[in-house]
Amino acid sequence: MNIVGPDALVFGVDDVEACTQFLVDYGLDAVGDGRFEALDGTAVIIGHKDDASLPPELHTGNMLRKTVYGVADQATLDAIAAELGKDREVKTQDDGSLEALDDTGFVLGFQLTVRKDLNLPVGINNVPGAAQQRAMNDIGVTPDASPKPVSLSHVVYFVPDYAKAEAFYGERLGFVTTDRFTHVGPFMRPAGTNDHHTLFMIQTPPHMQGCEHFTFHMASGSDVMQAGTNLVNQGYQSFWGPGRHIFGSNWFWYFSSPLGCKMEYDADMDLHDDSWSAREAGMNADNSQVFLMEFREKWAPSGPPPPKQG
């Protein structure tokens, strides 16, 4: 099935105003009706938790209401409807999209993808001994830049039974497991993308089920660092990072958010095709990050101490 990746995440939140401000400060564009878009049109959609038009909440009360996947064509939508319709209700919405539950109770949507083709400049670096990349006198960074999220990257679920969930996404929707943490859960990608993962699942007790975090791709590791610094300077709480993961190799920086989950910036994720063999490792700090840095307030050298008097 040619599922491209997540097009949108839908949340029912306690504080619409706080969530709106956070998503705008994160770098997404508010385009109306609670929709906040990245450069390619992928989005976060929020409504108040009591909005009757939202899908029902999980039994845990987690704020994530729906994960909407974009697909490449109508044939894929038809195939999904036929496959999932074998054993569960598949609703066709007024806009032609589909809605169904996965095997652990998450609401899924499927639609013709909204992702727009982008023509962004390629990230370049001046490397000693290599051919010059950046033009002479072209500076690499400006202090007042506000890097924009490019595309919705992935979502991470807390699930009560990762093996059951992995089987559903693999056997029913054609997702591929790229790597896994032993006794914890898999990193998975749908057939329509080569991204290392668009979905990661973590085994937890049933009362914790929900969205653990989600993230948008940035254009570069430098953009992750600068966007994250901008958020810290606006008073938001850094949770983990900046750093770089091992599985996926992506840069990361996680923040606490008012959406009831963490929200991350990532960049430079590995790409894999069907020749890739999944790795497996224990879930610990040594296997989670190549390096981890800690944000601190701005610092500048103060110069040598003044000479002693007398």
Beta strands, then each sheet from edge to edge (+ up, - down):
strand 1: 3-13
strand 2: 29-32
strand 3: 35-37
strand 4: 43-48
strand 5: 64-71
strand 6: 91-92
strand 7: 98-101
strand 8: 107-112
strand 9: 151-159
strand 10: 176-181
strand 11: 185-189
strand 12: 199-203
strand 13: 210-217
strand 14: 238-245
strand 15: 251-256
strand 16: 262-267
strand 17: 279-281
strand 18: 289-292
sheet 1: 2+ 3- 4+ 1+ 5- 8- 7+ 6-
sheet 2: 17+ 10+ 11- 12+ 9+ 13- 16- 15+ 14- 18+
end
